[in-house]
């Protein structure tokens, strides 16, 4: 009957980064966390201030309705003029340049 002897492996010297200080935080980490909390507080205050300035509705006021219609008509007219000037510079269908009369 053969006898097998088992030998216990010695403990490895390197525990894979799990030394004596593993899992402990440093004062630098605490300071960094406090700085992040202060930054978040300032960001929330700024966002709240900006959101208070936003109007409840972006619809034009009722008393300014004629002015809004006039500006909409002016915008439509300007886009029509731009579209017509863009097509007037186009070459002729035969591929040659457009001849001025």
Phi and psi in radians as a Rosetta constraint file:
Dihedral C 1 N 2 CA 2 C 2 CIRCULARHARMONIC -1.309 0.35
Dihedral N 2 CA 2 C 2 N 3 CIRCULARHARMONIC 2.539 0.35
Dihedral C 2 N 3 CA 3 C 3 CIRCULARHARMONIC -1.932 0.35
Dihedral N 3 CA 3 C 3 N 4 CIRCULARHARMONIC 2.267 0.35
Dihedral C 3 N 4 CA 4 C 4 CIRCULARHARMONIC -1.936 0.35
Dihedral N 4 CA 4 C 4 N 5 CIRCULARHARMONIC 2.197 0.35
Dihedral C 4 N 5 CA 5 C 5 CIRCULARHARMONIC -1.714 0.35
Dihedral N 5 CA 5 C 5 N 6 CIRCULARHARMONIC 2.296 0.35
Dihedral C 5 N 6 CA 6 C 6 CIRCULARHARMONIC -1.787 0.35
Dihedral N 6 CA 6 C 6 N 7 CIRCULARHARMONIC 2.284 0.35
Dihedral C 6 N 7 CA 7 C 7 CIRCULARHARMONIC -1.954 0.35
Dihedral N 7 CA 7 C 7 N 8 CIRCULARHARMONIC 2.273 0.35
Dihedral C 7 N 8 CA 8 C 8 CIRCULARHARMONIC -1.283 0.35
Dihedral N 8 CA 8 C 8 N 9 CIRCULARHARMONIC 2.283 0.35
Dihedral C 8 N 9 CA 9 C 9 CIRCULARHARMONIC -1.174 0.35
Dihedral N 9 CA 9 C 9 N 10 CIRCULARHARMONIC 2.435 0.35
Dihedral C 9 N 10 CA 10 C 10 CIRCULARHARMONIC -1.197 0.35
Dihedral N 10 CA 10 C 10 N 11 CIRCULARHARMONIC 2.672 0.35
Dihedral C 10 N 11 CA 11 C 11 CIRCULARHARMONIC -1.123 0.35
Dihedral N 11 CA 11 C 11 N 12 CIRCULARHARMONIC 2.373 0.35
Dihedral C 11 N 12 CA 12 C 12 CIRCULARHARMONIC -1.192 0.35
Dihedral N 12 CA 12 C 12 N 13 CIRCULARHARMONIC 2.541 0.35
Dihedral C 12 N 13 CA 13 C 13 CIRCULARHARMONIC -1.271 0.35
Dihedral N 13 CA 13 C 13 N 14 CIRCULARHARMONIC -0.622 0.35
Dihedral C 13 N 14 CA 14 C 14 CIRCULARHARMONIC -1.707 0.35
Dihedral N 14 CA 14 C 14 N 15 CIRCULARHARMONIC 2.070 0.35
Dihedral C 14 N 15 CA 15 C 15 CIRCULARHARMONIC -1.631 0.35
Dihedral N 15 CA 15 C 15 N 16 CIRCULARHARMONIC 0.407 0.35
Dihedral C 15 N 16 CA 16 C 16 CIRCULARHARMONIC 1.243 0.35
Dihedral N 16 CA 16 C 16 N 17 CIRCULARHARMONIC 0.678 0.35
Dihedral C 16 N 17 CA 17 C 17 CIRCULARHARMONIC 1.450 0.35
Dihedral N 17 CA 17 C 17 N 18 CIRCULARHARMONIC 0.114 0.35
Dihedral C 17 N 18 CA 18 C 18 CIRCULARHARMONIC -1.824 0.35
Dihedral N 18 CA 18 C 18 N 19 CIRCULARHARMONIC 0.991 0.35
Dihedral C 18 N 19 CA 19 C 19 CIRCULARHARMONIC -1.381 0.35
Dihedral N 19 CA 19 C 19 N 20 CIRCULARHARMONIC -2.751 0.35
Dihedral C 19 N 20 CA 20 C 20 CIRCULARHARMONIC -1.097 0.35
Dihedral N 20 CA 20 C 20 N 21 CIRCULARHARMONIC -0.615 0.35
Dihedral C 20 N 21 CA 21 C 21 CIRCULARHARMONIC -1.658 0.35
Dihedral N 21 CA 21 C 21 N 22 CIRCULARHARMONIC 0.206 0.35
Dihedral C 21 N 22 CA 22 C 22 CIRCULARHARMONIC -1.158 0.35
Dihedral N 22 CA 22 C 22 N 23 CIRCULARHARMONIC 2.274 0.35
Dihedral C 22 N 23 CA 23 C 23 CIRCULARHARMONIC 1.513 0.35
Dihedral N 23 CA 23 C 23 N 24 CIRCULARHARMONIC 0.007 0.35
Dihedral C 23 N 24 CA 24 C 24 CIRCULARHARMONIC -1.716 0.35
Dihedral N 24 CA 24 C 24 N 25 CIRCULARHARMONIC 2.508 0.35
Dihedral C 24 N 25 CA 25 C 25 CIRCULARHARMONIC -1.739 0.35
Dihedral N 25 CA 25 C 25 N 26 CIRCULARHARMONIC 2.789 0.35
Dihedral C 25 N 26 CA 26 C 26 CIRCULARHARMONIC -1.856 0.35
Dihedral N 26 CA 26 C 26 N 27 CIRCULARHARMONIC 2.919 0.35
Dihedral C 26 N 27 CA 27 C 27 CIRCULARHARMONIC -1.081 0.35
Dihedral N 27 CA 27 C 27 N 28 CIRCULARHARMONIC -0.465 0.35
Dihedral C 27 N 28 CA 28 C 28 CIRCULARHARMONIC -1.142 0.35
Dihedral N 28 CA 28 C 28 N 29 CIRCULARHARMONIC -0.678 0.35
Dihedral C 28 N 29 CA 29 C 29 CIRCULARHARMONIC -1.126 0.35
Dihedral N 29 CA 29 C 29 N 30 CIRCULARHARMONIC -0.700 0.35
Dihedral C 29 N 30 CA 30 C 30 CIRCULARHARMONIC -1.121 0.35
Dihedral N 30 CA 30 C 30 N 31 CIRCULARHARMONIC -0.752 0.35
Dihedral C 30 N 31 CA 31 C 31 CIRCULARHARMONIC -1.095 0.35
Dihedral N 31 CA 31 C 31 N 32 CIRCULARHARMONIC -0.738 0.35
Dihedral C 31 N 32 CA 32 C 32 CIRCULARHARMONIC -1.114 0.35
Dihedral N 32 CA 32 C 32 N 33 CIRCULARHARMONIC -0.695 0.35
Dihedral C 32 N 33 CA 33 C 33 CIRCULARHARMONIC -1.119 0.35
Dihedral N 33 CA 33 C 33 N 34 CIRCULARHARMONIC -0.727 0.35
Dihedral C 33 N 34 CA 34 C 34 CIRCULARHARMONIC -1.128 0.35
Dihedral N 34 CA 34 C 34 N 35 CIRCULARHARMONIC -0.708 0.35
Dihedral C 34 N 35 CA 35 C 35 CIRCULARHARMONIC -1.081 0.35
Dihedral N 35 CA 35 C 35 N 36 CIRCULARHARMONIC -0.719 0.35
Dihedral C 35 N 36 CA 36 C 36 CIRCULARHARMONIC -1.123 0.35
Dihedral N 36 CA 36 C 36 N 37 CIRCULARHARMONIC -0.721 0.35
Dihedral C 36 N 37 CA 37 C 37 CIRCULARHARMONIC -1.104 0.35
Dihedral N 37 CA 37 C 37 N 38 CIRCULARHARMONIC -0.711 0.35
Dihedral C 37 N 38 CA 38 C 38 CIRCULARHARMONIC -1.136 0.35
Dihedral N 38 CA 38 C 38 N 39 CIRCULARHARMONIC -0.722 0.35
Dihedral C 38 N 39 CA 39 C 39 CIRCULARHARMONIC -1.096 0.35
Dihedral N 39 CA 39 C 39 N 40 CIRCULARHARMONIC -0.717 0.35
Dihedral C 39 N 40 CA 40 C 40 CIRCULARHARMONIC -1.134 0.35
Dihedral N 40 CA 40 C 40 N 41 CIRCULARHARMONIC -0.678 0.35
Dihedral C 40 N 41 CA 41 C 41 CIRCULARHARMONIC -1.081 0.35
Dihedral N 41 CA 41 C 41 N 42 CIRCULARHARMONIC -0.783 0.35
Dihedral C 41 N 42 CA 42 C 42 CIRCULARHARMONIC -1.143 0.35
Dihedral N 42 CA 42 C 42 N 43 CIRCULARHARMONIC -0.668 0.35
Dihedral C 42 N 43 CA 43 C 43 CIRCULARHARMONIC -1.130 0.35
Dihedral N 43 CA 43 C 43 N 44 CIRCULARHARMONIC -0.687 0.35
Dihedral C 43 N 44 CA 44 C 44 CIRCULARHARMONIC -1.158 0.35
Dihedral N 44 CA 44 C 44 N 45 CIRCULARHARMONIC -0.731 0.35
Dihedral C 44 N 45 CA 45 C 45 CIRCULARHARMONIC -1.082 0.35
Dihedral N 45 CA 45 C 45 N 46 CIRCULARHARMONIC -0.754 0.35
Dihedral C 45 N 46 CA 46 C 46 CIRCULARHARMONIC -1.124 0.35
Dihedral N 46 CA 46 C 46 N 47 CIRCULARHARMONIC -0.764 0.35
Dihedral C 46 N 47 CA 47 C 47 CIRCULARHARMONIC -1.114 0.35
Dihedral N 47 CA 47 C 47 N 48 CIRCULARHARMONIC -0.702 0.35
Dihedral C 47 N 48 CA 48 C 48 CIRCULARHARMONIC -1.106 0.35
Dihedral N 48 CA 48 C 48 N 49 CIRCULARHARMONIC -0.731 0.35
Dihedral C 48 N 49 CA 49 C 49 CIRCULARHARMONIC -1.102 0.35
Dihedral N 49 CA 49 C 49 N 50 CIRCULARHARMONIC -0.741 0.35
Dihedral C 49 N 50 CA 50 C 50 CIRCULARHARMONIC -1.216 0.35
Dihedral N 50 CA 50 C 50 N 51 CIRCULARHARMONIC -0.629 0.35
Dihedral C 50 N 51 CA 51 C 51 CIRCULARHARMONIC -1.221 0.35
Dihedral N 51 CA 51 C 51 N 52 CIRCULARHARMONIC -0.474 0.35
Dihedral C 51 N 52 CA 52 C 52 CIRCULARHARMONIC -1.204 0.35
Dihedral N 52 CA 52 C 52 N 53 CIRCULARHARMONIC -0.422 0.35
Dihedral C 52 N 53 CA 53 C 53 CIRCULARHARMONIC -1.431 0.35
Dihedral N 53 CA 53 C 53 N 54 CIRCULARHARMONIC -0.274 0.35
Dihedral C 53 N 54 CA 54 C 54 CIRCULARHARMONIC -1.284 0.35
Dihedral N 54 CA 54 C 54 N 55 CIRCULARHARMONIC 2.290 0.35
Dihedral C 54 N 55 CA 55 C 55 CIRCULARHARMONIC -1.192 0.35
Dihedral N 55 CA 55 C 55 N 56 CIRCULARHARMONIC 2.734 0.35
Dihedral C 55 N 56 CA 56 C 56 CIRCULARHARMONIC -1.166 0.35
Dihedral N 56 CA 56 C 56 N 57 CIRCULARHARMONIC -0.557 0.35
Dihedral C 56 N 57 CA 57 C 57 CIRCULARHARMONIC -2.477 0.35
Dihedral N 57 CA 57 C 57 N 58 CIRCULARHARMONIC 2.530 0.35
Dihedral C 57 N 58 CA 58 C 58 CIRCULARHARMONIC -1.674 0.35
Dihedral N 58 CA 58 C 58 N 59 CIRCULARHARMONIC 0.101 0.35
Dihedral C 58 N 59 CA 59 C 59 CIRCULARHARMONIC -1.194 0.35
Dihedral N 59 CA 59 C 59 N 60 CIRCULARHARMONIC 2.532 0.35
Dihedral C 59 N 60 CA 60 C 60 CIRCULARHARMONIC -1.190 0.35
Dihedral N 60 CA 60 C 60 N 61 CIRCULARHARMONIC 2.574 0.35
Dihedral C 60 N 61 CA 61 C 61 CIRCULARHARMONIC -1.079 0.35
Dihedral N 61 CA 61 C 61 N 62 CIRCULARHARMONIC 2.676 0.35
Dihedral C 61 N 62 CA 62 C 62 CIRCULARHARMONIC -1.121 0.35
Dihedral N 62 CA 62 C 62 N 63 CIRCULARHARMONIC -0.622 0.35
Dihedral C 62 N 63 CA 63 C 63 CIRCULARHARMONIC -1.285 0.35
Dihedral N 63 CA 63 C 63 N 64 CIRCULARHARMONIC -0.289 0.35
Dihedral C 63 N 64 CA 64 C 64 CIRCULARHARMONIC -1.758 0.35
Dihedral N 64 CA 64 C 64 N 65 CIRCULARHARMONIC 0.205 0.35
Dihedral C 64 N 65 CA 65 C 65 CIRCULARHARMONIC -1.048 0.35
Dihedral N 65 CA 65 C 65 N 66 CIRCULARHARMONIC -0.775 0.35
Dihedral C 65 N 66 CA 66 C 66 CIRCULARHARMONIC -1.106 0.35
Dihedral N 66 CA 66 C 66 N 67 CIRCULARHARMONIC -0.640 0.35
Dihedral C 66 N 67 CA 67 C 67 CIRCULARHARMONIC -1.178 0.35
Dihedral N 67 CA 67 C 67 N 68 CIRCULARHARMONIC -0.655 0.35
Dihedral C 67 N 68 CA 68 C 68 CIRCULARHARMONIC -1.178 0.35
Dihedral N 68 CA 68 C 68 N 69 CIRCULARHARMONIC -0.679 0.35
Dihedral C 68 N 69 CA 69 C 69 CIRCULARHARMONIC -1.153 0.35
Dihedral N 69 CA 69 C 69 N 70 CIRCULARHARMONIC -0.675 0.35
Dihedral C 69 N 70 CA 70 C 70 CIRCULARHARMONIC -1.143 0.35
Dihedral N 70 CA 70 C 70 N 71 CIRCULARHARMONIC -0.716 0.35
Dihedral C 70 N 71 CA 71 C 71 CIRCULARHARMONIC -1.201 0.35
Dihedral N 71 CA 71 C 71 N 72 CIRCULARHARMONIC -0.585 0.35
Dihedral C 71 N 72 CA 72 C 72 CIRCULARHARMONIC -1.171 0.35
Dihedral N 72 CA 72 C 72 N 73 CIRCULARHARMONIC -0.689 0.35
Dihedral C 72 N 73 CA 73 C 73 CIRCULARHARMONIC -1.161 0.35
Dihedral N 73 CA 73 C 73 N 74 CIRCULARHARMONIC -0.690 0.35
Dihedral C 73 N 74 CA 74 C 74 CIRCULARHARMONIC -1.133 0.35
Dihedral N 74 CA 74 C 74 N 75 CIRCULARHARMONIC -0.674 0.35
Dihedral C 74 N 75 CA 75 C 75 CIRCULARHARMONIC -1.158 0.35
Dihedral N 75 CA 75 C 75 N 76 CIRCULARHARMONIC -0.741 0.35
Dihedral C 75 N 76 CA 76 C 76 CIRCULARHARMONIC -1.120 0.35
Dihedral N 76 CA 76 C 76 N 77 CIRCULARHARMONIC -0.702 0.35
Dihedral C 76 N 77 CA 77 C 77 CIRCULARHARMONIC -1.148 0.35
Dihedral N 77 CA 77 C 77 N 78 CIRCULARHARMONIC -0.726 0.35
Dihedral C 77 N 78 CA 78 C 78 CIRCULARHARMONIC -1.130 0.35
Dihedral N 78 CA 78 C 78 N 79 CIRCULARHARMONIC -0.672 0.35
Dihedral C 78 N 79 CA 79 C 79 CIRCULARHARMONIC -1.231 0.35
Dihedral N 79 CA 79 C 79 N 80 CIRCULARHARMONIC -0.579 0.35
Dihedral C 79 N 80 CA 80 C 80 CIRCULARHARMONIC -1.174 0.35
Dihedral N 80 CA 80 C 80 N 81 CIRCULARHARMONIC -0.708 0.35
Dihedral C 80 N 81 CA 81 C 81 CIRCULARHARMONIC -1.136 0.35
Dihedral N 81 CA 81 C 81 N 82 CIRCULARHARMONIC -0.725 0.35
Dihedral C 81 N 82 CA 82 C 82 CIRCULARHARMONIC -1.132 0.35
Dihedral N 82 CA 82 C 82 N 83 CIRCULARHARMONIC -0.678 0.35
Dihedral C 82 N 83 CA 83 C 83 CIRCULARHARMONIC -1.186 0.35
Dihedral N 83 CA 83 C 83 N 84 CIRCULARHARMONIC -0.687 0.35
Dihedral C 83 N 84 CA 84 C 84 CIRCULARHARMONIC -1.232 0.35
Dihedral N 84 CA 84 C 84 N 85 CIRCULARHARMONIC -0.604 0.35
Dihedral C 84 N 85 CA 85 C 85 CIRCULARHARMONIC -1.254 0.35
Dihedral N 85 CA 85 C 85 N 86 CIRCULARHARMONIC -0.518 0.35
Dihedral C 85 N 86 CA 86 C 86 CIRCULARHARMONIC -1.233 0.35
Dihedral N 86 CA 86 C 86 N 87 CIRCULARHARMONIC -0.620 0.35
Dihedral C 86 N 87 CA 87 C 87 CIRCULARHARMONIC -1.429 0.35
Dihedral N 87 CA 87 C 87 N 88 CIRCULARHARMONIC -0.386 0.35
Dihedral C 87 N 88 CA 88 C 88 CIRCULARHARMONIC -1.279 0.35
Dihedral N 88 CA 88 C 88 N 89 CIRCULARHARMONIC -0.387 0.35
Dihedral C 88 N 89 CA 89 C 89 CIRCULARHARMONIC -1.536 0.35
Dihedral N 89 CA 89 C 89 N 90 CIRCULARHARMONIC -0.013 0.35
Dihedral C 89 N 90 CA 90 C 90 CIRCULARHARMONIC -1.267 0.35
Dihedral N 90 CA 90 C 90 N 91 CIRCULARHARMONIC 2.578 0.35
Dihedral C 90 N 91 CA 91 C 91 CIRCULARHARMONIC -1.237 0.35
Dihedral N 91 CA 91 C 91 N 92 CIRCULARHARMONIC 2.855 0.35
Dihedral C 91 N 92 CA 92 C 92 CIRCULARHARMONIC -1.151 0.35
Dihedral N 92 CA 92 C 92 N 93 CIRCULARHARMONIC 2.751 0.35
Dihedral C 92 N 93 CA 93 C 93 CIRCULARHARMONIC -1.041 0.35
Dihedral N 93 CA 93 C 93 N 94 CIRCULARHARMONIC -0.448 0.35
Dihedral C 93 N 94 CA 94 C 94 CIRCULARHARMONIC -1.358 0.35
Dihedral N 94 CA 94 C 94 N 95 CIRCULARHARMONIC -0.072 0.35
Dihedral C 94 N 95 CA 95 C 95 CIRCULARHARMONIC 1.752 0.35
Dihedral N 95 CA 95 C 95 N 96 CIRCULARHARMONIC -0.221 0.35
Dihedral C 95 N 96 CA 96 C 96 CIRCULARHARMONIC -1.467 0.35
Dihedral N 96 CA 96 C 96 N 97 CIRCULARHARMONIC 2.946 0.35
Dihedral C 96 N 97 CA 97 C 97 CIRCULARHARMONIC -1.236 0.35
Dihedral N 97 CA 97 C 97 N 98 CIRCULARHARMONIC 2.677 0.35
Dihedral C 97 N 98 CA 98 C 98 CIRCULARHARMONIC -1.281 0.35
Dihedral N 98 CA 98 C 98 N 99 CIRCULARHARMONIC 2.321 0.35
Dihedral C 98 N 99 CA 99 C 99 CIRCULARHARMONIC -1.646 0.35
Dihedral N 99 CA 99 C 99 N 100 CIRCULARHARMONIC 2.272 0.35
Dihedral C 99 N 100 CA 100 C 100 CIRCULARHARMONIC -1.442 0.35
Dihedral N 100 CA 100 C 100 N 101 CIRCULARHARMONIC 2.524 0.35
